[in-house]
Amino acid sequence: MLSHQGSDVEYQNYHNLRPHAKVLSALTGKTITFVPDVVGPYAQQQIKKLKDGEILLLDNVRFMAEEMTLFETTLKLTPQQMADTQVVRKLAPLADLYICDAFATAHRAQPTMVGFSQVLTSGMGRLFEKEYGILSDILEAPKRPCVFVLGGAKIQDAFLMMGKVLKEDIADTVLTGGLLANIMLIAQEVDVGKASEDFIYNRGLGDFIAQARKLLKLYGDMIIVPDDLAYVDDTGRHEAGTGDLPPDQMLIDIGVKTIQKYTKFISTAGTIFVNGPMGVFENEPSANGTKAMWEAVAASDGFSVVGGGDSVSAANMFGVRDDMDYICTGGGALVRFLSGEVLPAVGALKGARE
């Protein structure tokens, strides 16, 4: 088994996989042997010693230069060139087939995601296949009405998806929250206050306002923005209508009127896709919007799909995860798939050796 963990750019959770072997052993009831090596002589030796039914977990492939983000973004190798990297040339001769079950990293054009399928009989794992199938259904034949709930701070992701799902009539309605809602309101000439505007411009997100205007011009009746927003000061939580927002307060949640309006869309939806919270849900005073919306999604009869790290964390936090129909493992892969991109791993598997 191969896996990568952590960001080699930010060096977050950038560790070896020894703890994973222990967890996998407990989950499977089988001994998963950890090998503190990836492609070196020791790893190859241990692989050659494997007997039927035995399982090895090699160390974090992020430790290989070929699996680092800089290698991927700078060299931009073709699948055929990835098949000629060290990790593939040394491990592929020791294997009979390659199964990719990592949809969450399917957007990574890296040797372990793309190279093996060029030289080994290959296929999707069961989780990958299930996730790919569910998301394909949303793109191709969602149950109507199809409602997208988009929020959070990663507005690049939201804009990637909105253009696709609105242009191709995949989404009937997009409900906006979080930083995305603030940008949509600015695009509508709503004064969200200096504090919120400065937050957007200081993070280099001002260019998205022009994109928001274009989307609103084309699909204004399908993009729903808040009627009221919330802020928190020393005296607690306060809500204000979009025509009377405070100039010196950060707007960090949707208000009660917006919750009621959004809930009506969710309650009648046939398909609900959720990516991004409605505000700063980690803190109790500003958690109301996300909590209410997630509970509405959980109670809806529509088929619900939740994706993205913060969205899943919110579902866990508010105790509604088990009431969501499907929780996606992917973040970046999910966004890029729903924006219409052919994911490198998917493309490689489609062209894999038989």
C-alpha angles and dihedrals in degrees: 000000000000128000140159125216133187137011116291088195098055096021092229117156086353098158143126120275099240092113089053091059090056093049093046090050090054093047097047100034088230131108110259108196116213118217115198091214137068112201105348127115093273093053092047091048093052092048091052090053093056116124128201110294096015120123131205127193111202120208127273108303088209085080088071114088089223090061096052123109093238090055090051099045097040104043100029094197123199118244089256091053090048088056087062096056122111096253093055098038092051100041105032095069088057094056136071097202143359125231119189112202098160107102089158090069098034089112090062114100093207132136097252090050099042112011102064093056089062093063107023135057100263145186147160121278119237095260093046091049093049093048093046090049096049094048091045089055090054090053097042109031116001119177108254138283092038112198125191116201107200128177142115130101099286094086092162087072093050094051091048090057101038096060091054102041094044098043093049096042093244093130121047092189136014116203111201130208141152120029090338091063091050091053092047090051092050088051087056090053093253113152104234092175134258095275094059094040092051090051090056097044095042089059094051094250098122092101089068090068090072090049089050091054091053092050093047091050091053101034106015094137091054098048111077120199129191123276092203138015137200135230132182126222136163091291096051138256122350133180130208136180118251090253093058108036119156114254097215103044131086111240104225108163144022119259134239096266090053092047090054092048094047093046091060091057092048095047092059098039124119093198127023123190117189126195121157132014125262093241145328093329095170091077119064099228092055098036098084098093098048092043093051093046095047090049090050091051091048091051095046122105089221122102106264127205121185123193139170130057098265093046092052091045089053091050089053093044094052095042097241101110093106090053093057113093096222135009113201120220092207131086110165092020091051094051094047093047092052090046089061101256120144102236112230094234092049092048091049093050092049089055095038125136110269 
